[in-house]
Amino acid sequence: MDFNYVAYGQDKRLVKGKIPATSMEAAQRLLSHSGYQILSIKPLTPFFNTAGSFNFSKVKPREVILFSRQLALLLESGTDIVTSLELLQEQTTNKLFREIIGEIVNDIRGGSSLSLAMSKHPKAFPPLYHRVIAAGEQGGSLEVVLRNLASFVQRNVETEKKVKSALTYPGVVAVVGILVLLLMVTFVLPAFTSLYSQMGTELPTPTRILIGLSDFFESWGLYVIGIFIIAVTALVIYMRTPMGRYHRDRIALKLPVIGRILLLSELSRACQTMSLLFKAGLPLPEIMNQATAAANNKLISNALADVQHDLIRGEGLSRPMTKNPLFLPMMVQMVSVGEETGKLDDTLATVSATYDTETDDRISAAISMIQPVMTIAIGLVVGFIAVALVSSMYSLYGQIG
């Protein structure tokens, strides 16, 4: 497996590259032994993933949440790690997850640590997860770390669901409206068009517009659909590139209403990640490295990476954040207070909870605002079609009379 990394070399120059290794920990050890100071390291995911491409099973976050809580409970009761994992393996209904747990058990019996065994299965346990587990193993607080991870994953899942619900509703309504319009223009209007042409009547302007649209789609509809499919395919391919993802995330943050929700969601995720890792006992540069990798938005990821660079130079955490407007004033102020009081994990958790609450409020307000707007928009389209058809009928009756 290959990993992309960003690090400082022995000459203090910034170096970017790719290194093959069996796990992220192994890649970090190789780079450290080579004299590199790691800033960021991520697994390299190919455009087409051939490994396991025929395995359609997927480990869902709720299964990881349940696994974490049950494992913490078993360990607290005094059950050893191997027996605990075997019990959980028997209870797991997901075939892929059962196989993963079995492989983890075999690795532990072979002398591996739990975190190292988990690192081999990124489909179930992302780098952030097994890195926190490693910190829990070193600090002797594995049960506490597992419970914190379960809460962390659950909050992330809930936040993502809320954001998706705010984005899904207007999209579904818009698609339905477009389909209804296309059906009417393609199938309903041609029947009226043939009737009007036989009668030779003079038609109102709205009717002529609809008939023109119907004739256009009848003549060029297949070409329009083909161009649309090609454009969407090209856009999806471009979005998979680093530059495409950057532009997509940049536009997303600038969208009215939705942009603020996405920003709050990403900042909440970053604060929650940093708080979790800080409680686990990781050093601050490593915390920023993991928070950067966990960010879903490329702009936020780049902003956190810039903070990490300045942090390594001795500027602290809050001061570099003031240089980027993506970090909202409350977050910067609370981080500064946390640095001064030595309670950075608590202040970050407070910021995360505050942003989650604001995100919920804004999502509710957005949905309540989007519903009438979309209803009015669809009503206007349907009303225009109805007026065009009714006015043409009255014109036809008037000319016959």
Steps between C-alpha positions, in 0.01 A plus 500: 500500500627847410482814713530866399696709748605858566803545726798714585831354386830515685575829322167644634349507153141393438487166318205323338509142381364146504622205705391133492434333836279236659328753730499868588706433815758317291515790253546746788783292644674479163480877454616570855800269461584685178517828691168650389273702729150396388234766452237295319463143383201343325433168325508528123162398357508418126232627261380144447536277805560151365576340833182357638295649216268199501432521874187711532475470881567812698549562869250763607587764762223379734669157509831661597319703770340187645827309477689773687250520784469125540878453495539770766236327715667159467845639584360683804348173622847342503475295178829480309526661158504177294196351672315832471565520127396137449170565680435806284592305187230241578237772548584696185257452211708685241709239316783739412522638853503145642794414275683817601457428871625144441814631329557745785477213751756299300737797485473559876571133567805540279633775726352810333338784691130579456569831326749347257259218418219752440720711274495221241124544451426860398153398372391460861752702701630824345846632593357733764331209677799269536730794579282585802494131594882502495502797737255320728719193505803704598309692770324193641155655444373287212146473638463877534644555153257250347202677656627838381546359150145362498361841596724669245388276212135531603509880504668505160235268355217709643649823366552352153140376494368846585714670236398244236132550585538873442663436161279209388155658529545786251685269262219243497231765454695662215549166321130415531404842367732466200368150423139622510588787269680270255207255495253775424717654231580161345165320513216740587578802286555315168136386509383860537747615237354270236149617592592867472680451168192327353271781615736769371424729794710788630651399837588713806866570579529253795365220281741580219789492750397155623452371147845632410650313797314186399627522141853564623505195728340287232774592252800537731397315817736205452791734432419704811484185714828373352677831565359505853629147573844583358516822700401327825753220440777750428405699811509188720842404364628855558364498856716195573815699426663708778432825313139401432438410861652831609272702272196291603568560870569867441169550318316298766618731779384806303148374436227708663352341813661158432856636505473616861358161603788316334758731661352453848485125447866481396620723784300293748661184363848654529441613860354164595794316343757717676319466834486121467868470414602746771315292760677191366834665578638557149743789442355810337687470166370143461151619596505759224629240257206270574248787498627605159459148365149468650365819336256439214539847348826571317506867602461411867766230461743750347420756771572244775823401325609867499425521873707186553797651315487817712452291814823312432673835459395593854207735433252302707154396385270801526734755342532316165120460493454877500669512157221304330138627495372142475565467874213692656573751779337294776715198415819708500409667830412171672821337377695794641325459835571126493869562437522745790310283749642164389150363431513491124305174475206642699486828307515317165219269611295807596560660160400177326176475700419866431556462126293181496210688658532787254521251213175335612326838524621609158401168340148529643476860381635407155251216455210718615610768253576266209163323513284806414754629248506170310120472521460850357753428222326178395163673529615776266619249240183294517291816504673629186428173320138505617452862390655423162266206442185668632562826313553305179170319551317827554668643191393194301139526622493873428619458143254211439216713641 
